[in-house]
Amino acid sequence: MEEIEVALAAEHEARACLSLMPEAAGLSVELLIAKQGGVMAGAAAIFWQSWAKPAGFPILVHVLPDNRRRGVGRALADFAANLAAEDTDGLWSFTPIASDDPAVGFLGALSFGAHTLQFHYEATVDALYAHVEPLARRLDARAAGAAQFEIGPLTDDVLEEVGWLISSSLGGGPISAMRRLRGRLAGAHAGQDKLDRSQVATAGNQVAGALLWRTEGDTAVVDARVVAPPWRGGLLNLRILQSGLVRMRDEGVTKVRFQCDETVKDTIRLAQRCNAIETARTALYYRPFD
């Protein structure tokens, strides 16, 4: 078998690498290229940003079909690990992977293991509202005199603060978070079918929380619900969800899809009480450095 050679991709090789990993286009990445017999066999992209806990850089690895099962992916991952070892504690999969995805076996061969299990649910808006609304009303009565929040749409004015909040709460890095948020706003301004309906809660001049959601036909897709540390464990988490559900009902949305990781017990309980259907399980994969 021909020897596998891995190196940092030269400038003239970057386009070929990115054609295998379009997700990396426009992001701050280090591109790696693997060759066998002097011919490209695969590529990898390391994202130079701290991501989640434990600390680690996300990575994409792609091996050309004719070169698979020959150790090319392993060689790319090992090279990336050696390259990043002085700067962080491990490597993360770039996206969550479904439990039945063939990529699970590939990541296992590269010494990645499932780290954070994520549950994906679908429920009716009416069932969620019926549970959330009376609970929010009771908490409102108990919280008389507490901090007042204003809830409005995601706008350019608060985008940077929301990006930092998303990054600190969910990982992924502020640059990636703000890039995704700008994409949401751009899509909404362009009148795309998948319309952003995200809502942001403020307390005075501070962003206190956000509910990132969009519509797909008659379904709302909730991508994130986050609350800043000073207001966690209080009324805001429930109030911002209630506000989102009210808007969903007003717009005729009947179903809602949402997700959470295995540590977010309140969302898991909410899904169970509202008879939500579990539609999938995914996990982020992590390779710690020895």
Secondary structure, DSSP 4 states (H G I P E B T S, - for coil): -PPEEEEEPPGGGHHHHHHH-GGGTTS-EEEEEEEETTEEEEEEEEE-S--SSS--EEEEEEE-GGGTTTTHHHHHHHHHHHHHTTT-SEEEESS-EETT-THHHHHHHTT-EEEEEEEEEEEEHHHHHHHHHHHHHHHHHHTTTS---EEEE--TTTHHHHHHHHHHHH-S-HHHHHHHHHHHHHHHHTT-SSEE--EEEEETTEEEEEEEEEEETTEEEEEEEEE-GGGTTSSHHHHHHHHHHHHHHHTT--EEEEEEETT-HHHHHHHHHTTPEEEEEEEEEEEE--
